[in-house]
């Protein structure tokens, strides 16, 4: 991959993060992909691997470790973009859309998970746009204040090279998690929402 596997270093400062919209989540300053290009980041991705410090999330994911198809769309006049996630759950094809608000920092977004009343700060730590992207998600639930760190690996295809996976595991370790605990999603094929079962794969 011609030297593309250098991970962007993490710079830890005693500062508060500053969001253009949404709440301010206290914590370290994370460096995003250098010269991040939102337009190149849009389009179709597949979530191939994930790990989180949230035990409930990990338990749910282990029970349904399927590849998630993600379609990202952004209108130039809007201050957010929409991600539509499609995957099989209990044999049924489900689809869910989430709005990501842009911030003053390219490659950094904010969104809200209503089900868990959680604010999420999302960072594109590293991507080459055409093959892979590594995402860092820092969330805080209300009113408990519980904080969670999640790291995800996206790919433009259903597969990823060993070099990319090794870099992803290095990023996981940098955030204090064991790469042995990484969940590799299984390719169950793509599906058509509302079709009802696995027989409706594309």
C-alpha positions as CSV (number, residue, x, y, z in Angstrom):
1,X,0.0,0.0,0.0
2,X,3.1,2.2,-0.5
3,X,3.5,3.4,3.1
4,X,-0.2,4.2,3.7
5,X,-0.3,2.3,6.9
6,X,1.3,4.9,9.2
7,X,-1.3,5.7,11.8
8,X,-2.0,9.3,12.6
9,X,-0.5,10.0,16.1
10,X,-2.8,10.9,18.9
11,X,-2.0,14.2,20.6
12,X,-3.2,14.3,24.2
13,X,-3.7,17.8,25.6
14,X,-5.4,19.0,28.7
15,X,-8.0,20.9,26.7
16,X,-11.8,20.7,26.2
17,X,-13.1,19.8,22.8
18,X,-15.0,22.4,20.9
19,X,-18.0,21.5,18.7
20,X,-19.8,23.7,16.3
21,X,-23.1,22.0,17.3
22,X,-24.1,19.8,20.1
23,X,-22.6,19.6,23.6
24,X,-18.9,19.8,24.5
25,X,-17.5,16.4,25.5
26,X,-14.4,16.8,27.7
27,X,-11.3,14.8,26.9
28,X,-8.2,14.6,24.7
29,X,-7.7,16.3,21.4
30,X,-7.7,13.7,18.6
31,X,-6.0,14.3,15.3
32,X,-8.2,13.4,12.3
33,X,-7.1,12.4,8.8
34,X,-4.8,15.2,7.5
35,X,-6.5,17.4,4.9
36,X,-9.7,15.5,5.3
37,X,-11.9,15.6,2.2
38,X,-15.6,15.1,3.0
39,X,-16.7,14.6,-0.6
40,X,-14.2,11.7,-1.0
41,X,-15.4,10.1,2.2
42,X,-19.0,10.0,1.1
43,X,-20.5,7.0,-0.7
44,X,-20.7,3.3,0.2
45,X,-18.7,1.6,3.0
46,X,-18.9,-1.7,4.9
47,X,-18.3,-2.0,8.6
48,X,-16.0,-5.0,8.8
49,X,-14.6,-4.8,12.4
50,X,-15.4,-3.2,15.7
51,X,-14.5,-3.0,19.3
52,X,-15.9,-1.0,22.2
53,X,-15.4,-0.5,25.9
54,X,-19.1,-0.9,26.4
55,X,-19.8,-4.5,27.5
56,X,-23.5,-4.3,26.5
57,X,-22.6,-3.2,22.9
58,X,-20.0,-6.0,22.6
59,X,-22.5,-8.6,23.9
60,X,-25.1,-7.5,21.3
61,X,-22.5,-7.4,18.5
62,X,-21.2,-10.9,19.3
63,X,-24.8,-12.1,19.1
64,X,-25.2,-10.7,15.6
65,X,-21.7,-10.1,14.1
66,X,-22.8,-9.3,10.5
67,X,-21.3,-6.8,8.1
68,X,-23.1,-3.5,8.0
69,X,-23.5,-1.6,4.7
70,X,-23.3,2.1,5.1
71,X,-24.4,4.7,2.5
72,X,-23.2,8.3,3.3
73,X,-24.7,11.2,1.5
74,X,-24.0,15.0,1.9
75,X,-25.6,18.0,0.2
76,X,-23.1,20.8,-0.3
77,X,-25.5,23.3,1.2
78,X,-26.1,21.4,4.4
79,X,-24.2,21.4,7.7
80,X,-24.6,17.6,8.1
81,X,-24.7,14.4,6.2
82,X,-26.8,11.2,6.5
83,X,-25.6,7.7,7.0
84,X,-28.0,4.9,6.2
85,X,-27.0,1.6,7.7
86,X,-28.4,-1.7,6.3
87,X,-27.8,-5.2,7.7
88,X,-29.5,-8.4,8.7
89,X,-30.9,-8.7,12.2
90,X,-32.6,-11.9,13.3
91,X,-33.0,-12.9,9.7
92,X,-34.6,-9.6,8.7
93,X,-33.1,-6.9,6.7
94,X,-33.2,-3.7,8.7
95,X,-32.3,-0.1,7.7
96,X,-31.6,2.9,9.9
97,X,-30.5,6.5,9.0
98,X,-28.5,8.8,11.3
99,X,-27.7,12.5,10.8
100,X,-24.1,13.5,11.5
101,X,-23.5,17.1,12.2
102,X,-20.3,18.6,10.8
103,X,-18.0,20.5,13.2
104,X,-15.3,23.1,12.7
105,X,-12.7,20.3,12.5
106,X,-12.6,18.4,9.2
107,X,-13.0,14.7,9.8
108,X,-14.9,15.2,13.1
109,X,-18.6,14.8,13.4
110,X,-21.3,14.8,16.1
111,X,-24.5,12.7,16.4
112,X,-27.1,11.7,19.0
113,X,-28.3,8.1,19.7
114,X,-31.9,8.6,21.1
115,X,-32.2,5.0,22.2
116,X,-29.4,5.3,24.7
117,X,-29.6,9.1,25.1
118,X,-26.0,9.3,24.1
119,X,-23.9,12.1,22.5
120,X,-21.3,10.8,20.2
121,X,-18.1,12.5,19.0
122,X,-16.9,10.7,15.8
123,X,-13.4,11.1,14.3
124,X,-12.0,9.8,11.0
125,X,-8.6,9.0,12.3
126,X,-7.2,7.6,9.1
127,X,-8.5,6.8,5.6
128,X,-7.2,6.6,2.0
129,X,-10.9,7.0,0.8
130,X,-10.7,4.3,-1.9
131,X,-10.1,1.3,0.4
132,X,-10.5,1.8,4.1
133,X,-11.3,4.2,7.0
134,X,-10.7,3.9,10.7
135,X,-13.2,5.6,13.0
136,X,-12.9,6.6,16.6
137,X,-16.2,7.1,18.5
138,X,-16.3,8.7,21.9
139,X,-19.8,8.8,23.5
140,X,-21.3,9.9,26.8
141,X,-24.7,8.8,28.0
142,X,-27.2,11.0,29.8
143,X,-27.9,11.3,32.6
144,X,-25.6,8.6,33.9
145,X,-22.5,10.2,32.4
146,X,-21.1,6.8,31.3
147,X,-18.4,7.2,28.7
148,X,-17.6,4.7,25.9
149,X,-14.8,4.4,23.4
150,X,-15.5,2.5,20.2
151,X,-13.2,1.9,17.2
152,X,-14.5,0.8,13.8
153,X,-13.0,-0.3,10.6
154,X,-14.7,0.5,7.3
155,X,-13.9,-0.8,3.9
156,X,-15.2,0.0,0.4
157,X,-15.5,-3.8,-0.2
158,X,-16.4,-6.8,1.9
159,X,-12.7,-7.6,2.4
160,X,-9.7,-5.8,3.9
161,X,-6.0,-6.5,3.5
162,X,-3.9,-7.9,6.3
163,X,-1.9,-4.7,6.4
164,X,-5.0,-2.6,7.0
165,X,-6.2,-5.0,9.7
166,X,-2.8,-4.8,11.5
167,X,-3.0,-1.0,11.5
168,X,-6.5,-1.1,12.9
169,X,-5.4,-3.4,15.7
170,X,-2.5,-1.0,16.5
171,X,-5.1,1.8,16.8
172,X,-7.2,-0.4,19.1
173,X,-4.2,-1.0,21.4
174,X,-3.4,2.7,21.5
175,X,-6.8,3.2,23.0
176,X,-6.2,0.7,25.8
177,X,-8.2,-2.2,24.3
178,X,-7.1,-5.7,23.4
179,X,-6.9,-6.5,19.7
180,X,-7.9,-10.1,20.6
181,X,-11.3,-8.7,21.5
182,X,-12.0,-7.2,18.1
183,X,-15.2,-8.5,16.5
184,X,-14.8,-9.3,12.8
185,X,-18.2,-9.0,11.1
186,X,-19.4,-11.9,9.0
187,X,-20.4,-11.4,5.4
188,X,-24.0,-12.4,5.2
189,X,-24.5,-10.6,1.9
190,X,-26.4,-7.4,1.2
191,X,-30.1,-7.3,1.6
192,X,-33.2,-5.4,0.6
193,X,-35.1,-3.6,3.5
194,X,-38.5,-5.0,4.0
195,X,-37.9,-8.2,2.1
196,X,-38.1,-10.2,5.3
197,X,-35.3,-12.8,5.2
198,X,-31.9,-13.9,3.9
199,X,-33.5,-15.1,0.6
200,X,-33.7,-11.4,-0.4
201,X,-30.0,-10.8,-0.7
202,X,-28.8,-8.6,-3.6
